[in-house]
Amino acid sequence: MKKFVLSLLILFVASVAIYAQNNVPMLFRQPTMNRTDIVFAFAGDLWRVSRNGGAAEHLTSGTGSESSPQF
């Protein structure tokens, strides 16, 4: 019985840890907007997303750190 309870406890802790890793909020910084798009800095690069939502498009990459986007 103790092994069963210990197994359930381990399973519970592991599932909570996995859930917490998948729901970490992303910190989008320095947003700027125009009529159709939002550009923001994330992870040292610039990204663009439609103001209507959808997938973000990676605008910059490579060495260095881009920030402070402006239209």
Predicted model as a PDB file, atoms N, CA, C, CB and O in Angstrom, pLDDT in the B-factor column:
MODEL        1                                                                  
ATOM      1  N   MET A   1       0.824  -1.198   0.000  1.00 79.00           N  
ATOM      2  CA  MET A   1       0.000   0.000   0.000  1.00 79.00           C  
ATOM      3  C   MET A   1       0.865   1.257   0.000  1.00 79.00           C  
ATOM      4  CB  MET A   1      -0.936   0.001   1.208  1.00 79.00           C  
ATOM      5  O   MET A   1       0.540   2.231  -0.680  1.00 79.00           O  
ATOM      6  N   LYS A   2       1.958   1.246   0.753  1.00 79.00           N  
ATOM      7  CA  LYS A   2       2.833   2.418   0.803  1.00 79.00           C  
ATOM      8  C   LYS A   2       3.468   2.682  -0.566  1.00 79.00           C  
ATOM      9  CB  LYS A   2       3.931   2.223   1.870  1.00 79.00           C  
ATOM     10  O   LYS A   2       3.630   3.835  -0.964  1.00 79.00           O  
ATOM     11  N   LYS A   3       3.827   1.611  -1.286  1.00 81.00           N  
ATOM     12  CA  LYS A   3       4.410   1.782  -2.616  1.00 81.00           C  
ATOM     13  C   LYS A   3       3.404   2.409  -3.567  1.00 81.00           C  
ATOM     14  CB  LYS A   3       4.895   0.436  -3.171  1.00 81.00           C  
ATOM     15  O   LYS A   3       3.769   3.246  -4.393  1.00 81.00           O  
ATOM     16  N   PHE A   4       2.146   2.014  -3.459  1.00 80.00           N  
ATOM     17  CA  PHE A   4       1.100   2.556  -4.311  1.00 80.00           C  
ATOM     18  C   PHE A   4       0.905   4.050  -4.050  1.00 80.00           C  
ATOM     19  CB  PHE A   4      -0.212   1.800  -4.087  1.00 80.00           C  
ATOM     20  O   PHE A   4       0.822   4.839  -4.991  1.00 80.00           O  
ATOM     21  N   VAL A   5       0.832   4.436  -2.785  1.00 76.00           N  
ATOM     22  CA  VAL A   5       0.654   5.846  -2.426  1.00 76.00           C  
ATOM     23  C   VAL A   5       1.867   6.658  -2.856  1.00 76.00           C  
ATOM     24  CB  VAL A   5       0.421   5.998  -0.909  1.00 76.00           C  
ATOM     25  O   VAL A   5       1.718   7.772  -3.357  1.00 76.00           O  
ATOM     26  N   LEU A   6       3.051   6.118  -2.669  1.00 77.00           N  
ATOM     27  CA  LEU A   6       4.280   6.794  -3.085  1.00 77.00           C  
ATOM     28  C   LEU A   6       4.309   6.956  -4.606  1.00 77.00           C  
ATOM     29  CB  LEU A   6       5.521   6.008  -2.605  1.00 77.00           C  
ATOM     30  O   LEU A   6       4.714   8.004  -5.109  1.00 77.00           O  
ATOM     31  N   SER A   7       3.885   5.936  -5.330  1.00 78.00           N  
ATOM     32  CA  SER A   7       3.837   6.014  -6.793  1.00 78.00           C  
ATOM     33  C   SER A   7       2.859   7.100  -7.253  1.00 78.00           C  
ATOM     34  CB  SER A   7       3.433   4.651  -7.391  1.00 78.00           C  
ATOM     35  O   SER A   7       3.160   7.860  -8.173  1.00 78.00           O  
ATOM     36  N   LEU A   8       1.697   7.170  -6.614  1.00 76.00           N  
ATOM     37  CA  LEU A   8       0.721   8.212  -6.961  1.00 76.00           C  
ATOM     38  C   LEU A   8       1.264   9.606  -6.666  1.00 76.00           C  
ATOM     39  CB  LEU A   8      -0.588   7.992  -6.196  1.00 76.00           C  
ATOM     40  O   LEU A   8       1.065  10.536  -7.446  1.00 76.00           O  
ATOM     41  N   LEU A   9       1.944   9.741  -5.545  1.00 76.00           N  
ATOM     42  CA  LEU A   9       2.526  11.030  -5.181  1.00 76.00           C  
ATOM     43  C   LEU A   9       3.583  11.458  -6.196  1.00 76.00           C  
ATOM     44  CB  LEU A   9       3.139  10.963  -3.777  1.00 76.00           C  
ATOM     45  O   LEU A   9       3.620  12.621  -6.599  1.00 76.00           O  
ATOM     46  N   ILE A  10       4.427  10.545  -6.603  1.00 78.00           N  
ATOM     47  CA  ILE A  10       5.464  10.854  -7.596  1.00 78.00           C  
ATOM     48  C   ILE A  10       4.822  11.228  -8.927  1.00 78.00           C  
ATOM     49  CB  ILE A  10       6.425   9.652  -7.782  1.00 78.00           C  
ATOM     50  O   ILE A  10       5.256  12.177  -9.580  1.00 78.00           O  
ATOM     51  N   LEU A  11       3.803  10.496  -9.330  1.00 75.00           N  
ATOM     52  CA  LEU A  11       3.099  10.801 -10.566  1.00 75.00           C  
ATOM     53  C   LEU A  11       2.451  12.185 -10.507  1.00 75.00           C  
ATOM     54  CB  LEU A  11       2.041   9.735 -10.848  1.00 75.00           C  
ATOM     55  O   LEU A  11       2.493  12.929 -11.487  1.00 75.00           O  
ATOM     56  N   PHE A  12       1.867  12.528  -9.390  1.00 70.00           N  
ATOM     57  CA  PHE A  12       1.238  13.835  -9.213  1.00 70.00           C  
ATOM     58  C   PHE A  12       2.270  14.954  -9.305  1.00 70.00           C  
ATOM     59  CB  PHE A  12       0.509  13.899  -7.866  1.00 70.00           C  
ATOM     60  O   PHE A  12       2.048  15.945 -10.000  1.00 70.00           O  
ATOM     61  N   VAL A  13       3.378  14.805  -8.621  1.00 70.00           N  
ATOM     62  CA  VAL A  13       4.428  15.838  -8.631  1.00 70.00           C  
ATOM     63  C   VAL A  13       4.997  16.002 -10.044  1.00 70.00           C  
ATOM     64  CB  VAL A  13       5.566  15.475  -7.630  1.00 70.00           C  
ATOM     65  O   VAL A  13       5.244  17.123 -10.488  1.00 70.00           O  
ATOM     66  N   ALA A  14       5.200  14.902 -10.739  1.00 68.00           N  
ATOM     67  CA  ALA A  14       5.730  14.977 -12.102  1.00 68.00           C  
ATOM     68  C   ALA A  14       4.744  15.672 -13.034  1.00 68.00           C  
ATOM     69  CB  ALA A  14       6.054  13.572 -12.631  1.00 68.00           C  
ATOM     70  O   ALA A  14       5.150  16.480 -13.869  1.00 68.00           O  
ATOM     71  N   SER A  15       3.460  15.369 -12.903  1.00 68.00           N  
ATOM     72  CA  SER A  15       2.474  15.995 -13.783  1.00 68.00           C  
ATOM     73  C   SER A  15       2.340  17.488 -13.503  1.00 68.00           C  
ATOM     74  CB  SER A  15       1.119  15.313 -13.625  1.00 68.00           C  
ATOM     75  O   SER A  15       2.150  18.273 -14.432  1.00 68.00           O  
ATOM     76  N   VAL A  16       2.436  17.890 -12.246  1.00 63.00           N  
ATOM     77  CA  VAL A  16       2.395  19.313 -11.909  1.00 63.00           C  
ATOM     78  C   VAL A  16       3.614  20.027 -12.484  1.00 63.00           C  
ATOM     79  CB  VAL A  16       2.330  19.511 -10.378  1.00 63.00           C  
ATOM     80  O   VAL A  16       3.493  21.144 -12.988  1.00 63.00           O  
ATOM     81  N   ALA A  17       4.780  19.401 -12.416  1.00 62.00           N  
ATOM     82  CA  ALA A  17       5.995  20.011 -12.950  1.00 62.00           C  
ATOM     83  C   ALA A  17       5.899  20.182 -14.466  1.00 62.00           C  
ATOM     84  CB  ALA A  17       7.224  19.162 -12.589  1.00 62.00           C  
ATOM     85  O   ALA A  17       6.302  21.215 -15.000  1.00 62.00           O  
ATOM     86  N   ILE A  18       5.373  19.186 -15.155  1.00 63.00           N  
ATOM     87  CA  ILE A  18       5.224  19.272 -16.611  1.00 63.00           C  
ATOM     88  C   ILE A  18       4.211  20.357 -16.963  1.00 63.00           C  
ATOM     89  CB  ILE A  18       4.783  17.905 -17.204  1.00 63.00           C  
ATOM     90  O   ILE A  18       4.445  21.139 -17.884  1.00 63.00           O  
ATOM     91  N   TYR A  19       3.110  20.416 -16.257  1.00 59.00           N  
ATOM     92  CA  TYR A  19       2.095  21.441 -16.506  1.00 59.00           C  
ATOM     93  C   TYR A  19       2.675  22.836 -16.297  1.00 59.00           C  
ATOM     94  CB  TYR A  19       0.878  21.230 -15.587  1.00 59.00           C  
ATOM     95  O   TYR A  19       2.406  23.741 -17.087  1.00 59.00           O  
ATOM     96  N   ALA A  20       3.455  23.018 -15.259  1.00 56.00           N  
ATOM     97  CA  ALA A  20       4.029  24.334 -14.956  1.00 56.00           C  
ATOM     98  C   ALA A  20       5.004  24.770 -16.044  1.00 56.00           C  
ATOM     99  CB  ALA A  20       4.739  24.310 -13.593  1.00 56.00           C  
ATOM    100  O   ALA A  20       5.065  25.955 -16.371  1.00 56.00           O  
ATOM    101  N   GLN A  21       5.766  23.842 -16.608  1.00 56.00           N  
ATOM    102  CA  GLN A  21       6.715  24.188 -17.653  1.00 56.00           C  
ATOM    103  C   GLN A  21       6.015  24.618 -18.934  1.00 56.00           C  
ATOM    104  CB  GLN A  21       7.630  23.017 -17.934  1.00 56.00           C  
ATOM    105  O   GLN A  21       6.516  25.487 -19.647  1.00 56.00           O  
ATOM    106  N   ASN A  22       4.877  24.030 -19.233  1.00 57.00           N  
ATOM    107  CA  ASN A  22       4.176  24.341 -20.471  1.00 57.00           C  
ATOM    108  C   ASN A  22       3.348  25.611 -20.368  1.00 57.00           C  
ATOM    109  CB  ASN A  22       3.292  23.191 -20.863  1.00 57.00           C  
ATOM    110  O   ASN A  22       2.876  26.100 -21.395  1.00 57.00           O  
ATOM    111  N   ASN A  23       3.151  26.159 -19.201  1.00 56.00           N  
ATOM    112  CA  ASN A  23       2.313  27.337 -19.036  1.00 56.00           C  
ATOM    113  C   ASN A  23       3.073  28.533 -18.485  1.00 56.00           C  
ATOM    114  CB  ASN A  23       1.162  27.018 -18.135  1.00 56.00           C  
ATOM    115  O   ASN A  23       2.507  29.365 -17.776  1.00 56.00           O  
ATOM    116  N   VAL A  24       4.349  28.613 -18.812  1.00 57.00           N  
ATOM    117  CA  VAL A  24       5.158  29.754 -18.388  1.00 57.00           C  
ATOM    118  C   VAL A  24       4.808  30.938 -19.281  1.00 57.00           C  
ATOM    119  CB  VAL A  24       6.693  29.428 -18.455  1.00 57.00           C  
ATOM    120  O   VAL A  24       4.880  30.817 -20.504  1.00 57.00           O  
ATOM    121  N   PRO A  25       4.435  32.064 -18.716  1.00 61.00           N  
ATOM    122  CA  PRO A  25       4.100  33.204 -19.570  1.00 61.00           C  
ATOM    123  C   PRO A  25       5.330  33.729 -20.296  1.00 61.00           C  
ATOM    124  CB  PRO A  25       3.464  34.322 -18.744  1.00 61.00           C  
ATOM    125  O   PRO A  25       6.423  33.782 -19.731  1.00 61.00           O  
ATOM    126  N   MET A  26       5.143  34.115 -21.545  1.00 66.00           N  
ATOM    127  CA  MET A  26       6.231  34.693 -22.322  1.00 66.00           C  
ATOM    128  C   MET A  26       6.212  36.199 -22.115  1.00 66.00           C  
ATOM    129  CB  MET A  26       6.109  34.330 -23.836  1.00 66.00           C  
ATOM    130  O   MET A  26       5.148  36.813 -22.040  1.00 66.00           O  
ATOM    131  N   LEU A  27       7.374  36.776 -22.026  1.00 73.00           N  
ATOM    132  CA  LEU A  27       7.480  38.204 -21.762  1.00 73.00           C  
ATOM    133  C   LEU A  27       7.792  38.938 -23.072  1.00 73.00           C  
ATOM    134  CB  LEU A  27       8.574  38.490 -20.688  1.00 73.00           C  
ATOM    135  O   LEU A  27       8.950  39.056 -23.474  1.00 73.00           O  
ATOM    136  N   PHE A  28       6.743  39.421 -23.720  1.00 79.00           N  
ATOM    137  CA  PHE A  28       6.904  40.203 -24.930  1.00 79.00           C  
ATOM    138  C   PHE A  28       7.176  41.642 -24.503  1.00 79.00           C  
ATOM    139  CB  PHE A  28       5.640  40.101 -25.859  1.00 79.00           C  
ATOM    140  O   PHE A  28       6.410  42.220 -23.732  1.00 79.00           O  
ATOM    141  N   ARG A  29       8.256  42.213 -24.999  1.00 81.00           N  
ATOM    142  CA  ARG A  29       8.683  43.525 -24.519  1.00 81.00           C  
ATOM    143  C   ARG A  29       8.645  44.550 -25.631  1.00 81.00           C  
ATOM    144  CB  ARG A  29      10.082  43.450 -23.930  1.00 81.00           C  
ATOM    145  O   ARG A  29       8.756  44.227 -26.814  1.00 81.00           O  
ATOM    146  N   GLN A  30       8.485  45.791 -25.217  1.00 86.00           N  
ATOM    147  CA  GLN A  30       8.588  46.959 -26.083  1.00 86.00           C  
ATOM    148  C   GLN A  30       7.694  46.876 -27.315  1.00 86.00           C  
ATOM    149  CB  GLN A  30      10.009  47.142 -26.512  1.00 86.00           C  
ATOM    150  O   GLN A  30       8.191  47.024 -28.432  1.00 86.00           O  
ATOM    151  N   PRO A  31       6.386  46.642 -27.149  1.00 90.00           N  
ATOM    152  CA  PRO A  31       5.521  46.555 -28.322  1.00 90.00           C  
ATOM    153  C   PRO A  31       5.318  47.918 -28.986  1.00 90.00           C  
ATOM    154  CB  PRO A  31       4.175  45.965 -27.933  1.00 90.00           C  
ATOM    155  O   PRO A  31       5.301  48.954 -28.320  1.00 90.00           O  
ATOM    156  N   THR A  32       5.167  47.895 -30.284  1.00 92.00           N  
ATOM    157  CA  THR A  32       4.791  49.075 -31.058  1.00 92.00           C  
ATOM    158  C   THR A  32       3.749  48.625 -32.078  1.00 92.00           C  
ATOM    159  CB  THR A  32       6.044  49.741 -31.760  1.00 92.00           C  
ATOM    160  O   THR A  32       3.787  47.486 -32.543  1.00 92.00           O  
ATOM    161  N   MET A  33       2.828  49.504 -32.424  1.00 93.00           N  
ATOM    162  CA  MET A  33       1.718  49.111 -33.294  1.00 93.00           C  
ATOM    163  C   MET A  33       1.543  50.094 -34.440  1.00 93.00           C  
ATOM    164  CB  MET A  33       0.423  49.009 -32.494  1.00 93.00           C  
ATOM    165  O   MET A  33       1.877  51.274 -34.331  1.00 93.00           O  
ATOM    166  N   ASN A  34       1.015  49.584 -35.530  1.00 94.00           N  
ATOM    167  CA  ASN A  34       0.474  50.432 -36.579  1.00 94.00           C  
ATOM    168  C   ASN A  34      -0.961  49.968 -36.811  1.00 94.00           C  
ATOM    169  CB  ASN A  34       1.340  50.360 -37.905  1.00 94.00           C  
ATOM    170  O   ASN A  34      -1.521  49.289 -35.950  1.00 94.00           O  
ATOM    171  N   ARG A  35      -1.563  50.304 -37.924  1.00 94.00           N  
ATOM    172  CA  ARG A  35      -2.979  49.957 -38.142  1.00 94.00           C  
ATOM    173  C   ARG A  35      -3.216  48.455 -38.250  1.00 94.00           C  
ATOM    174  CB  ARG A  35      -3.486  50.630 -39.398  1.00 94.00           C  
ATOM    175  O   ARG A  35      -4.300  47.983 -37.906  1.00 94.00           O  
ATOM    176  N   THR A  36      -2.238  47.701 -38.715  1.00 95.00           N  
ATOM    177  CA  THR A  36      -2.460  46.275 -38.982  1.00 95.00           C  
ATOM    178  C   THR A  36      -1.620  45.326 -38.150  1.00 95.00           C  
ATOM    179  CB  THR A  36      -2.201  46.002 -40.403  1.00 95.00           C  
ATOM    180  O   THR A  36      -2.017  44.177 -37.954  1.00 95.00           O  
ATOM    181  N   ASP A  37      -0.461  45.771 -37.651  1.00 95.00           N  
ATOM    182  CA  ASP A  37       0.488  44.857 -37.009  1.00 95.00           C  
ATOM    183  C   ASP A  37       0.974  45.355 -35.655  1.00 95.00           C  
ATOM    184  CB  ASP A  37       1.671  44.635 -37.910  1.00 95.00           C  
ATOM    185  O   ASP A  37       0.882  46.539 -35.332  1.00 95.00           O  
ATOM    186  N   ILE A  38       1.491  44.415 -34.879  1.00 93.00           N  
ATOM    187  CA  ILE A  38       2.194  44.697 -33.630  1.00 93.00           C  
ATOM    188  C   ILE A  38       3.583  44.098 -33.782  1.00 93.00           C  
ATOM    189  CB  ILE A  38       1.430  44.108 -32.365  1.00 93.00           C  
ATOM    190  O   ILE A  38       3.719  42.934 -34.158  1.00 93.00           O  
ATOM    191  N   VAL A  39       4.601  44.871 -33.497  1.00 94.00           N  
ATOM    192  CA  VAL A  39       5.979  44.379 -33.497  1.00 94.00           C  
ATOM    193  C   VAL A  39       6.475  44.472 -32.071  1.00 94.00           C  
ATOM    194  CB  VAL A  39       6.902  45.194 -34.486  1.00 94.00           C  
ATOM    195  O   VAL A  39       6.253  45.472 -31.388  1.00 94.00           O  
ATOM    196  N   PHE A  40       7.156  43.413 -31.619  1.00 91.00           N  
ATOM    197  CA  PHE A  40       7.643  43.362 -30.243  1.00 91.00           C  
ATOM    198  C   PHE A  40       8.983  42.660 -30.189  1.00 91.00           C  
ATOM    199  CB  PHE A  40       6.633  42.654 -29.330  1.00 91.00           C  
ATOM    200  O   PHE A  40       9.358  41.928 -31.105  1.00 91.00           O  
ATOM    201  N   ALA A  41       9.703  42.897 -29.090  1.00 90.00           N  
ATOM    202  CA  ALA A  41      10.980  42.231 -28.850  1.00 90.00           C  
ATOM    203  C   ALA A  41      10.741  41.017 -27.970  1.00 90.00           C  
ATOM    204  CB  ALA A  41      12.005  43.198 -28.194  1.00 90.00           C  
ATOM    205  O   ALA A  41      10.000  41.082 -26.989  1.00 90.00           O  
ATOM    206  N   PHE A  42      11.382  39.900 -28.332  1.00 87.00           N  
ATOM    207  CA  PHE A  42      11.323  38.678 -27.531  1.00 87.00           C  
ATOM    208  C   PHE A  42      12.588  37.879 -27.796  1.00 87.00           C  
ATOM    209  CB  PHE A  42      10.044  37.833 -27.861  1.00 87.00           C  
ATOM    210  O   PHE A  42      12.945  37.635 -28.949  1.00 87.00           O  
ATOM    211  N   ALA A  43      13.255  37.480 -26.749  1.00 83.00           N  
ATOM    212  CA  ALA A  43      14.461  36.646 -26.830  1.00 83.00           C  
ATOM    213  C   ALA A  43      15.542  37.286 -27.693  1.00 83.00           C  
ATOM    214  CB  ALA A  43      14.111  35.271 -27.385  1.00 83.00           C  
ATOM    215  O   ALA A  43      16.256  36.585 -28.411  1.00 83.00           O  
ATOM    216  N   GLY A  44      15.670  38.605 -27.630  1.00 85.00           N  
ATOM    217  CA  GLY A  44      16.726  39.299 -28.356  1.00 85.00           C  
ATOM    218  C   GLY A  44      16.444  39.516 -29.829  1.00 85.00           C  
ATOM    219  O   GLY A  44      17.319  39.996 -30.550  1.00 85.00           O  
ATOM    220  N   ASP A  45      15.260  39.183 -30.299  1.00 89.00           N  
ATOM    221  CA  ASP A  45      14.887  39.364 -31.698  1.00 89.00           C  
ATOM    222  C   ASP A  45      13.572  40.125 -31.784  1.00 89.00           C  
ATOM    223  CB  ASP A  45      14.775  38.002 -32.420  1.00 89.00           C  
ATOM    224  O   ASP A  45      12.880  40.311 -30.783  1.00 89.00           O  
ATOM    225  N   LEU A  46      13.235  40.563 -33.000  1.00 92.00           N  
ATOM    226  CA  LEU A  46      11.974  41.263 -33.229  1.00 92.00           C  
ATOM    227  C   LEU A  46      10.986  40.323 -33.916  1.00 92.00           C  
ATOM    228  CB  LEU A  46      12.198  42.540 -34.081  1.00 92.00           C  
ATOM    229  O   LEU A  46      11.359  39.527 -34.777  1.00 92.00           O  
ATOM    230  N   TRP A  47       9.731  40.433 -33.520  1.00 92.00           N  
ATOM    231  CA  TRP A  47       8.655  39.597 -34.037  1.00 92.00           C  
ATOM    232  C   TRP A  47       7.493  40.489 -34.450  1.00 92.00           C  
ATOM    233  CB  TRP A  47       8.202  38.549 -32.983  1.00 92.00           C  
ATOM    234  O   TRP A  47       7.305  41.571 -33.894  1.00 92.00           O  
ATOM    235  N   ARG A  48       6.711  40.031 -35.431  1.00 93.00           N  
ATOM    236  CA  ARG A  48       5.532  40.757 -35.885  1.00 93.00           C  
ATOM    237  C   ARG A  48       4.323  39.827 -35.836  1.00 93.00           C  
ATOM    238  CB  ARG A  48       5.741  41.320 -37.319  1.00 93.00           C  
ATOM    239  O   ARG A  48       4.410  38.655 -36.204  1.00 93.00           O  
ATOM    240  N   VAL A  49       3.201  40.366 -35.379  1.00 93.00           N  
ATOM    241  CA  VAL A  49       1.941  39.619 -35.363  1.00 93.00           C  
ATOM    242  C   VAL A  49       0.828  40.566 -35.782  1.00 93.00           C  
ATOM    243  CB  VAL A  49       1.653  39.000 -33.948  1.00 93.00           C  
ATOM    244  O   VAL A  49       0.892  41.765 -35.511  1.00 93.00           O  
ATOM    245  N   SER A  50      -0.177  40.037 -36.432  1.00 93.00           N  
ATOM    246  CA  SER A  50      -1.330  40.839 -36.840  1.00 93.00           C  
ATOM    247  C   SER A  50      -2.099  41.308 -35.614  1.00 93.00           C  
ATOM    248  CB  SER A  50      -2.254  40.035 -37.781  1.00 93.00           C  
ATOM    249  O   SER A  50      -2.153  40.601 -34.607  1.00 93.00           O  
ATOM    250  N   ARG A  51      -2.691  42.489 -35.691  1.00 91.00           N  
ATOM    251  CA  ARG A  51      -3.523  42.968 -34.574  1.00 91.00           C  
ATOM    252  C   ARG A  51      -4.768  42.117 -34.405  1.00 91.00           C  
ATOM    253  CB  ARG A  51      -3.923  44.428 -34.790  1.00 91.00           C  
ATOM    254  O   ARG A  51      -5.421  42.174 -33.363  1.00 91.00           O  
ATOM    255  N   ASN A  52      -5.106  41.328 -35.420  1.00 92.00           N  
ATOM    256  CA  ASN A  52      -6.247  40.421 -35.335  1.00 92.00           C  
ATOM    257  C   ASN A  52      -5.891  39.092 -34.687  1.00 92.00           C  
ATOM    258  CB  ASN A  52      -6.810  40.176 -36.708  1.00 92.00           C  
ATOM    259  O   ASN A  52      -6.764  38.248 -34.484  1.00 92.00           O  
ATOM    260  N   GLY A  53      -4.605  38.896 -34.359  1.00 89.00           N  
ATOM    261  CA  GLY A  53      -4.159  37.648 -33.752  1.00 89.00           C  
ATOM    262  C   GLY A  53      -3.495  36.753 -34.782  1.00 89.00           C  
ATOM    263  O   GLY A  53      -3.327  37.136 -35.939  1.00 89.00           O  
ATOM    264  N   GLY A  54      -3.124  35.569 -34.355  1.00 89.00           N  
ATOM    265  CA  GLY A  54      -2.468  34.619 -35.243  1.00 89.00           C  
ATOM    266  C   GLY A  54      -1.052  34.343 -34.793  1.00 89.00           C  
ATOM    267  O   GLY A  54      -0.645  34.724 -33.696  1.00 89.00           O  
ATOM    268  N   ALA A  55      -0.310  33.677 -35.655  1.00 89.00           N  
ATOM    269  CA  ALA A  55       1.069  33.291 -35.356  1.00 89.00           C  
ATOM    270  C   ALA A  55       1.999  34.480 -35.583  1.00 89.00           C  
ATOM    271  CB  ALA A  55       1.506  32.084 -36.228  1.00 89.00           C  
ATOM    272  O   ALA A  55       1.822  35.255 -36.523  1.00 89.00           O  
ATOM    273  N   ALA A  56       2.982  34.607 -34.714  1.00 90.00           N  
ATOM    274  CA  ALA A  56       3.972  35.678 -34.849  1.00 90.00           C  
ATOM    275  C   ALA A  56       5.011  35.283 -35.886  1.00 90.00           C  
ATOM    276  CB  ALA A  56       4.650  35.983 -33.490  1.00 90.00           C  
ATOM    277  O   ALA A  56       5.370  34.112 -36.013  1.00 90.00           O  
ATOM    278  N   GLU A  57       5.488  36.275 -36.624  1.00 93.00           N  
ATOM    279  CA  GLU A  57       6.509  36.073 -37.648  1.00 93.00           C  
ATOM    280  C   GLU A  57       7.847  36.599 -37.120  1.00 93.00           C  
ATOM    281  CB  GLU A  57       6.114  36.786 -38.986  1.00 93.00           C  
ATOM    282  O   GLU A  57       7.938  37.733 -36.649  1.00 93.00           O  
ATOM    283  N   HIS A  58       8.861  35.774 -37.205  1.00 92.00           N  
ATOM    284  CA  HIS A  58      10.200  36.127 -36.739  1.00 92.00           C  
ATOM    285  C   HIS A  58      10.828  37.070 -37.770  1.00 92.00           C  
ATOM    286  CB  HIS A  58      11.088  34.842 -36.524  1.00 92.00           C  
ATOM    287  O   HIS A  58      11.043  36.679 -38.917  1.00 92.00           O  
ATOM    288  N   LEU A  59      11.121  38.306 -37.366  1.00 92.00           N  
ATOM    289  CA  LEU A  59      11.663  39.299 -38.296  1.00 92.00           C  
ATOM    290  C   LEU A  59      13.183  39.325 -38.323  1.00 92.00           C  
ATOM    291  CB  LEU A  59      11.150  40.664 -37.938  1.00 92.00           C  
ATOM    292  O   LEU A  59      13.768  39.550 -39.382  1.00 92.00           O  
ATOM    293  N   THR A  60      13.837  39.102 -37.194  1.00 90.00           N  
ATOM    294  CA  THR A  60      15.295  39.179 -37.121  1.00 90.00           C  
ATOM    295  C   THR A  60      15.834  37.914 -36.471  1.00 90.00           C  
ATOM    296  CB  THR A  60      15.749  40.437 -36.332  1.00 90.00           C  
ATOM    297  O   THR A  60      15.124  37.228 -35.736  1.00 90.00           O  
ATOM    298  N   SER A  61      17.082  37.617 -36.749  1.00 85.00           N  
ATOM    299  CA  SER A  61      17.757  36.483 -36.103  1.00 85.00           C  
ATOM    300  C   SER A  61      19.257  36.687 -36.245  1.00 85.00           C  
ATOM    301  CB  SER A  61      17.312  35.108 -36.732  1.00 85.00           C  
ATOM    302  O   SER A  61      19.707  37.628 -36.899  1.00 85.00           O  
ATOM    303  N   GLY A  62      20.003  35.825 -35.645  1.00 81.00           N  
ATOM    304  CA  GLY A  62      21.453  35.922 -35.734  1.00 81.00           C  
ATOM    305  C   GLY A  62      22.062  36.494 -34.471  1.00 81.00           C  
ATOM    306  O   GLY A  62      21.402  36.589 -33.436  1.00 81.00           O  
ATOM    307  N   THR A  63      23.326  36.874 -34.563  1.00 83.00           N  
ATOM    308  CA  THR A  63      24.022  37.397 -33.396  1.00 83.00           C  
ATOM    309  C   THR A  63      23.533  38.803 -33.082  1.00 83.00           C  
ATOM    310  CB  THR A  63      25.543  37.396 -33.622  1.00 83.00           C  
ATOM    311  O   THR A  63      22.993  39.497 -33.944  1.00 83.00           O  
ATOM    312  N   GLY A  64      23.723  39.195 -31.875  1.00 82.00           N  
ATOM    313  CA  GLY A  64      23.289  40.519 -31.447  1.00 82.00           C  
ATOM    314  C   GLY A  64      21.915  40.463 -30.823  1.00 82.00           C  
ATOM    315  O   GLY A  64      21.260  39.421 -30.804  1.00 82.00           O  
ATOM    316  N   SER A  65      21.495  41.598 -30.315  1.00 84.00           N  
ATOM    317  CA  SER A  65      20.200  41.684 -29.647  1.00 84.00           C  
ATOM    318  C   SER A  65      19.450  42.888 -30.184  1.00 84.00           C  
ATOM    319  CB  SER A  65      20.365  41.779 -28.107  1.00 84.00           C  
ATOM    320  O   SER A  65      19.886  44.025 -29.999  1.00 84.00           O  
ATOM    321  N   GLU A  66      18.331  42.653 -30.843  1.00 84.00           N  
ATOM    322  CA  GLU A  66      17.513  43.727 -31.373  1.00 84.00           C  
ATOM    323  C   GLU A  66      16.467  44.116 -30.335  1.00 84.00           C  
ATOM    324  CB  GLU A  66      16.844  43.309 -32.705  1.00 84.00           C  
ATOM    325  O   GLU A  66      15.954  43.261 -29.612  1.00 84.00           O  
ATOM    326  N   SER A  67      16.153  45.404 -30.262  1.00 83.00           N  
ATOM    327  CA  SER A  67      15.157  45.881 -29.303  1.00 83.00           C  
ATOM    328  C   SER A  67      14.599  47.213 -29.782  1.00 83.00           C  
ATOM    329  CB  SER A  67      15.771  46.022 -27.880  1.00 83.00           C  
ATOM    330  O   SER A  67      15.035  47.755 -30.798  1.00 83.00           O  
ATOM    331  N   SER A  68      13.644  47.723 -29.047  1.00 84.00           N  
ATOM    332  CA  SER A  68      13.021  49.032 -29.295  1.00 84.00           C  
ATOM    333  C   SER A  68      12.490  49.186 -30.707  1.00 84.00           C  
ATOM    334  CB  SER A  68      14.010  50.127 -29.022  1.00 84.00           C  
ATOM    335  O   SER A  68      12.901  50.110 -31.409  1.00 84.00           O  
ATOM    336  N   PRO A  69      11.583  48.310 -31.155  1.00 87.00           N  
ATOM    337  CA  PRO A  69      11.038  48.472 -32.503  1.00 87.00           C  
ATOM    338  C   PRO A  69      10.165  49.716 -32.611  1.00 87.00           C  
ATOM    339  CB  PRO A  69      10.234  47.241 -32.897  1.00 87.00           C  
ATOM    340  O   PRO A  69       9.513  50.115 -31.646  1.00 87.00           O  
ATOM    341  N   GLN A  70      10.160  50.320 -33.788  1.00 85.00           N  
ATOM    342  CA  GLN A  70       9.309  51.476 -34.063  1.00 85.00           C  
ATOM    343  C   GLN A  70       8.893  51.433 -35.517  1.00 85.00           C  
ATOM    344  CB  GLN A  70      10.036  52.810 -33.735  1.00 85.00           C  
ATOM    345  O   GLN A  70       9.678  51.054 -36.386  1.00 85.00           O  
ATOM    346  N   PHE A  71       7.642  51.826 -35.782  1.00 83.00           N  
ATOM    347  CA  PHE A  71       7.181  51.946 -37.159  1.00 83.00           C  
ATOM    348  C   PHE A  71       7.531  53.311 -37.675  1.00 83.00           C  
ATOM    349  CB  PHE A  71       5.671  51.696 -37.272  1.00 83.00           C  
ATOM    350  O   PHE A  71       7.234  53.631 -38.826  1.00 83.00           O  
TER     351      PHE A  71                                                      
ENDMDL                                                                          
END                                                                             
